[in-house]
Amino acid sequence: MNDEIEKLKIEIEDLSGQIEEIKRRLKYIAISVKNVLKRRGFNFFSSCPTGELMIPQISDPKILEKFYKYFKKYSFRLFLRDIIKNKEKIKLEELVHFCSLGTAKKYLNFLNKAEIIEKLEGNIFQLKNRNINTFGVTLEWFITQIFESEFNSVADWRVKILNLKSGGDFDVIAIVEQMMVFVEVKSSPPKHIHQNVVSEFFLRINDLNPDISIFFVDTHLRLKDKINVMFGYELNSKNCKYEIKNFFGKIYCVNNNIFIVNSKPDIITNFRECLKYYFKNRTFVNY
């Protein structure tokens, strides 16, 4: 009997050792943005900062699910921008620029329940985390949620890579079908986007060499009149051969792997079309 117990102990110890070895190996082969960047030789520094995220402060899955559902709506994202602008003193009547009074009331009540805002006296609220000064970080966070929830892919926001000419700051990096996707995220309308922004986008592409690059502007306005023109100017200055092609709605591609994207009809649809177009139009060389 004692011999059998000793034999079982040895087998258990052996299995424990094998499990630890498997865990150790999985740590390095697991698909993550950090691991993929390191395997490509980049000096990964950090990603996914939470200090300026405007997201629910309670862990209720229903609240988180509803927040994600609301965030898909353009009117809700515009509403959140107004919340940030008025973060010290939020009044319902000042939040109806892009939605009806009834919708504004619904959004405000939800944000209070989600502990993103807190009530002061009367019907006046304030942003709970008053360190938030920009909507951009939260929009980048949302783009990563889209890649994870809609495309079953890993993604990080605010990725920092050291020792790159462009500065090494990338809004969103995702891994889709072992392809690296870089998304430049702009929450400002086209009139606030200037040529230097497009130039910096191409610098980041040159540093990162992603498979797919997306220049995303969260607007329902068309991008052709300004953004496409700036892309053309940048590419001409580099003496590049290129074609800016409209392939779906009001979104465009440059040479099949760089995309200029707005949020009409919605972000998920437009990103899905970009991925579908890229995978459909990849070219293969037969030897």
C-alpha positions in Angstrom: 0.0 0.0 0.0 2.8 2.4 0.9 4.6 1.6 -2.3 1.5 2.5 -4.3 1.2 5.8 -2.5 4.8 6.7 -3.1 4.4 5.8 -6.8 1.3 8.1 -7.0 3.3 10.9 -5.3 6.1 10.6 -7.9 3.5 10.6 -10.8 1.8 13.7 -9.3 5.1 15.5 -9.0 6.0 14.6 -12.6 2.6 15.8 -13.9 3.0 19.0 -11.8 6.4 19.6 -13.5 4.9 19.0 -16.9 2.0 21.4 -16.2 4.5 24.2 -15.1 6.5 23.7 -18.2 3.4 24.0 -20.4 2.4 27.1 -18.6 5.9 28.6 -19.0 5.8 27.9 -22.8 2.3 29.2 -23.3 3.4 32.5 -21.7 5.8 33.1 -24.6 3.8 31.7 -27.5 0.4 33.2 -26.5 -1.0 35.7 -29.0 -0.9 39.2 -27.5 0.1 42.6 -28.9 3.1 42.7 -26.6 4.3 39.2 -27.6 3.8 39.8 -31.3 5.7 43.1 -31.2 8.6 41.5 -29.3 8.7 38.7 -31.8 9.0 41.3 -34.6 12.0 42.8 -32.8 10.3 45.9 -31.3 11.1 47.3 -27.8 7.6 47.2 -26.3 7.3 49.6 -23.3 3.6 49.9 -22.3 0.0 49.9 -23.3 -3.6 50.3 -22.1 -3.4 53.1 -19.6 -6.5 53.5 -17.5 -6.1 56.9 -15.9 -8.2 58.9 -18.4 -10.7 56.2 -19.4 -14.3 57.3 -19.2 -15.8 53.8 -18.6 -18.1 52.4 -15.9 -16.5 52.2 -12.4 -18.6 49.2 -11.3 -18.0 45.6 -12.4 -21.7 44.8 -13.2 -21.6 42.8 -16.5 -25.0 44.2 -17.5 -23.8 47.8 -17.0 -20.6 47.1 -19.0 -22.6 45.4 -21.8 -25.1 48.3 -22.0 -22.2 50.8 -22.0 -20.6 49.0 -25.0 -24.0 48.9 -26.8 -24.5 52.7 -26.2 -21.0 53.5 -27.3 -21.7 52.1 -30.7 -24.1 55.0 -31.2 -22.7 58.2 -32.7 -25.1 60.3 -30.6 -23.8 58.7 -27.4 -20.2 59.4 -28.3 -21.0 63.1 -29.1 -22.9 63.2 -25.8 -19.8 62.0 -23.9 -17.7 64.7 -25.5 -20.1 67.3 -24.1 -19.9 65.6 -20.7 -16.1 66.1 -20.7 -16.4 69.7 -21.8 -18.8 70.5 -18.9 -17.2 68.0 -16.5 -17.3 70.3 -13.4 -20.9 71.3 -13.8 -23.1 69.1 -16.0 -26.7 70.3 -16.7 -29.2 68.3 -18.7 -30.3 71.3 -20.9 -26.7 71.8 -22.1 -26.5 68.2 -23.4 -29.0 68.4 -26.2 -26.8 69.5 -29.1 -26.8 66.1 -30.8 -29.8 64.3 -29.3 -33.3 64.9 -28.0 -34.1 65.9 -24.4 -35.5 62.4 -23.7 -32.4 60.7 -25.0 -30.1 63.0 -23.1 -32.0 62.2 -19.9 -31.7 58.5 -20.6 -27.9 58.8 -21.2 -27.4 61.0 -18.1 -29.3 58.5 -15.9 -27.2 55.6 -17.2 -23.9 57.4 -16.7 -24.9 58.2 -13.1 -25.9 54.5 -12.5 -22.6 53.4 -14.1 -20.7 55.8 -11.7 -19.1 57.7 -14.5 -20.7 60.9 -13.2 -22.0 61.8 -9.8 -24.9 63.9 -8.7 -24.3 67.3 -6.9 -27.3 69.3 -5.9 -30.6 69.4 -7.8 -30.2 68.2 -11.4 -26.5 69.1 -11.6 -23.8 66.4 -12.0 -20.0 66.3 -12.4 -17.6 63.9 -14.0 -16.4 61.5 -11.3 -12.8 61.3 -12.7 -12.0 64.9 -13.3 -8.6 64.0 -14.6 -10.3 63.2 -17.9 -9.6 66.0 -20.4 -10.0 64.2 -23.7 -12.3 61.7 -25.3 -9.6 60.2 -27.4 -8.3 57.6 -24.9 -11.8 56.2 -24.3 -12.5 56.1 -28.1 -9.2 54.1 -28.5 -10.3 51.8 -25.8 -13.6 51.2 -27.6 -11.8 50.4 -30.8 -9.9 47.6 -29.0 -13.3 46.3 -27.7 -14.6 46.1 -31.2 -11.6 44.0 -32.3 -12.0 41.7 -29.3 -15.8 41.4 -29.3 -16.7 41.6 -33.0 -13.6 40.0 -34.6 -12.3 37.7 -31.8 -8.9 39.3 -32.0 -6.5 40.7 -29.4 -5.9 44.5 -29.3 -4.3 47.2 -27.1 -4.7 50.9 -27.0 -2.1 53.6 -26.5 0.8 51.3 -27.3 4.2 52.8 -26.6 7.3 51.4 -28.4 10.8 52.7 -27.6 13.5 53.8 -30.0 11.4 54.6 -33.0 11.8 57.7 -35.3 8.1 58.5 -35.2 8.1 58.7 -31.4 6.6 55.2 -30.9 3.0 56.1 -29.9 0.3 54.0 -31.6 -3.4 54.6 -30.8 -4.5 51.0 -31.4 -2.7 47.8 -32.5 -4.6 44.6 -33.1 -3.7 41.1 -34.3 -6.1 39.7 -36.8 -5.4 36.3 -38.4 -1.7 36.8 -37.5 -1.8 40.1 -39.3 -0.9 43.3 -37.5 -3.5 46.1 -37.8 -2.6 49.7 -36.8 -5.4 52.2 -36.3 -4.8 55.9 -36.0 -7.9 57.2 -34.0 -9.1 60.8 -34.4 -12.0 62.1 -32.4 -11.9 65.6 -33.9 -13.8 66.5 -37.0 -11.9 66.8 -40.4 -11.6 70.6 -40.1 -9.3 70.1 -37.1 -7.0 67.6 -38.8 -4.0 69.1 -40.6 -1.3 67.9 -42.9 1.2 67.2 -40.2 -1.2 64.6 -38.7 -1.3 62.7 -41.9 2.5 62.9 -42.2 2.9 61.5 -38.7 0.6 58.7 -39.6 2.9 57.6 -42.5 5.9 57.9 -40.2 4.3 55.4 -37.8 3.5 53.1 -40.7 7.1 53.2 -41.8 8.3 52.4 -38.3 5.8 49.6 -37.5 5.3 48.1 -41.0 1.8 46.8 -40.2 -0.1 44.6 -42.6 -3.1 46.8 -42.4 -3.3 50.5 -41.5 -6.5 52.4 -40.8 -6.8 56.2 -40.5 -10.1 56.5 -38.6 -12.0 59.7 -38.0 -15.1 59.5 -35.7 -17.4 61.6 -37.9 -20.4 61.1 -40.2 -19.0 63.9 -42.4 -17.3 62.7 -45.7 -13.5 62.6 -45.7 -12.9 62.9 -49.4 -12.8 66.7 -49.6 -10.0 67.1 -47.0 -8.5 63.9 -45.7 -8.1 62.3 -49.1 -6.5 65.5 -50.5 -4.0 65.5 -47.7 -3.2 61.8 -48.3 -2.6 62.6 -51.9 -0.3 65.5 -51.1 1.7 63.3 -48.7 2.1 60.4 -51.1 3.0 62.8 -54.0 5.7 64.3 -51.8 7.2 60.8 -51.4 6.9 60.1 -55.2 4.8 57.1 -54.4 2.7 55.3 -57.0 -0.8 55.1 -55.4 -4.5 54.9 -56.0 -7.1 56.1 -53.6 -10.1 54.0 -54.3 -13.7 54.2 -52.9 -14.8 50.6 -52.2 -17.6 50.9 -49.7 -19.9 53.8 -48.7 -17.7 56.8 -47.9 -14.6 54.9 -47.0 -11.5 54.5 -49.1 -8.3 52.4 -49.5 -4.8 53.3 -50.6 -3.1 50.5 -52.5 -5.3 47.8 -50.8 -3.7 48.0 -47.3 -4.2 51.6 -46.0 -7.8 52.7 -45.3 -9.4 56.1 -44.7 -12.5 55.5 -42.6 -15.3 57.5 -41.0 -18.0 56.2 -38.7 -21.0 56.3 -41.1 -23.1 54.1 -41.0 -21.2 52.7 -38.0 -17.7 51.8 -36.9 -18.1 48.1 -36.8 -19.5 47.9 -40.3 -16.8 50.0 -41.8 -14.0 48.1 -40.0 -15.5 44.8 -41.1 -15.5 46.0 -44.7 -11.8 47.1 -44.4 -10.8 43.7 -43.2 -12.9 41.9 -45.8 -11.5 44.0 -48.6 -7.9 43.5 -47.5 -8.2 39.7 -47.2 -10.0 39.5 -50.5 -7.5 41.6 -52.4 -4.2 40.3 -51.0 -1.8 39.3 -53.8 0.2 36.1 -53.9 3.2 35.4 -56.0 3.5 32.0 -57.6 7.0 30.7 -57.9 
